[in-house]
Amino acid sequence: MNPYALVALILLAIAATAQYYVGTKKNRWISSTLSGGLEETLKPTNTNYVNIGGTIGYNFTYSLSGDWTRAKGTFTVNARHSLLYLPFSLLLGVRDRFFVNVFTKRKLRGEAHIVQASFLRKANIDGVEAMSRRAAVAGGREFVLLWKGADQSDELEQLLGALTDPARLRHFCSYPETKTFFVHMLPKDGRIAEDLGAVFKRLPRFFDGGKE
């Protein structure tokens, strides 16, 4: 083998190994920060996490109390441990992602959404064309506020305005048929507690006969 090629292979192997350990450590820290922020906000009475592909992320289910019954969701992190895949994933727009469904005992006023405008088609909302809508701008991004039934545009706008980094919100939904709230965010370094807390605090406003 060409000695230069051999040296290149050795250097690549060293770099790949270093990236694996550094990336794995980073992803574990992000996952720990995400789960800690979730538990701090939702205060579950019981938790269950199921690992996805080693350091890629977790599915989780929580038992809740009070007006809330349970929460379930997923968070996934980018493949920081893979030297070869990471650059391509960044070019393809792959980012850390977080999804949660929070279920309540309470009746909800109606269906309502906040969707980042560029994400509206991907959100795949049934009956979107028949919904009332309002445009909004927050964090330098354009959003679409959607609702069906009771006018909840003020509540949606206030929720959006309460976020410290609105640009990281992809989709929020209040769905009365299953008494569910859905949140899709792109966390930054695993930090979601502040924005998720702002969302969770305002969810009772979407109850039928809502309260603070």
Long-range contacts (C-beta under 8 A, 24 or more apart in sequence): 12-83, 15-83, 16-83, 16-84, 19-80, 19-81, 19-82, 19-83, 19-86, 20-81, 20-82, 20-83, 21-81, 22-80, 22-81, 23-55, 23-79, 23-80, 23-81, 23-82, 23-86, 24-55, 24-80, 24-81, 26-80, 27-55, 27-56, 27-77, 27-78, 27-80, 27-81, 28-55, 29-190, 30-77, 30-96, 30-187, 30-189, 30-190, 31-55, 31-57, 31-58, 31-75, 31-77, 31-190, 32-190, 33-189, 33-190, 33-191, 34-75, 34-98, 34-187, 34-190, 34-192, 35-60, 35-75, 36-193, 37-190, 37-191, 37-192, 37-193, 37-196, 38-62, 38-100, 38-192, 38-193, 38-196, 40-193, 40-197, 41-192, 41-193, 41-196, 41-197, 41-200, 42-68, 42-71, 42-102, 42-200, 44-71, 52-76, 55-81, 64-102, 64-103, 67-104, 67-105, 67-106, 67-204, 67-207, 68-102, 68-103, 68-104, 68-105, 69-103, 69-104, 69-105, 70-102, 70-103, 71-100, 71-101, 71-102, 71-103, 72-100, 72-101, 73-98, 73-99, 73-100, 73-101, 74-98, 74-99, 75-99, 75-187, 95-186, 96-186, 96-187, 96-188, 96-190, 97-184, 97-185, 97-186, 97-187, 98-183, 98-184, 98-185, 98-186, 98-187, 98-192, 99-182, 99-183, 99-184, 100-182, 100-183, 100-196, 101-180, 101-181, 101-182, 102-180, 102-181, 102-182, 102-183, 102-200, 102-203, 103-178, 103-179, 103-180, 104-179, 104-180, 104-181, 104-203, 104-207, 105-179, 106-179, 106-204, 106-207, 106-208, 107-176, 107-179, 107-207, 107-208, 108-174, 108-175, 108-176, 108-179, 108-206, 108-207, 108-208, 109-149, 109-150, 109-152, 109-174, 109-176, 109-206, 109-207, 109-208, 109-210, 110-147, 110-148, 110-149, 110-150, 110-152, 110-174, 110-176, 111-146, 111-147, 111-148, 111-149, 111-173, 111-174, 111-175, 111-176, 111-177, 112-145, 112-146, 112-147, 112-148, 112-152, 112-155, 112-156, 112-173, 112-174, 112-206, 113-144, 113-145, 113-146, 113-147, 113-156, 113-171, 113-172, 113-173, 113-174, 114-143, 114-144, 114-145, 114-146, 114-156, 114-159, 114-160, 114-169, 114-171, 114-172, 115-143, 115-144, 115-146, 115-170, 115-171, 115-172, 116-141, 116-142, 116-143, 116-144, 116-167, 116-169, 116-170, 116-171, 117-141, 117-142, 117-143, 117-144, 118-142, 119-170, 119-171, 120-144, 123-170, 123-171, 125-173, 136-160, 138-163, 138-166, 138-167, 139-163, 139-165, 139-166, 139-167, 139-168, 140-167, 141-166, 141-167, 143-169, 152-206, 155-202, 155-205, 155-206, 155-210, 158-202, 158-205, 159-198, 159-199, 159-202, 159-205, 162-198, 162-199, 162-201, 162-202, 163-195, 163-198, 163-199, 164-194, 164-195, 164-198, 165-195, 168-195, 169-195, 172-199, 174-203, 174-206, 181-206
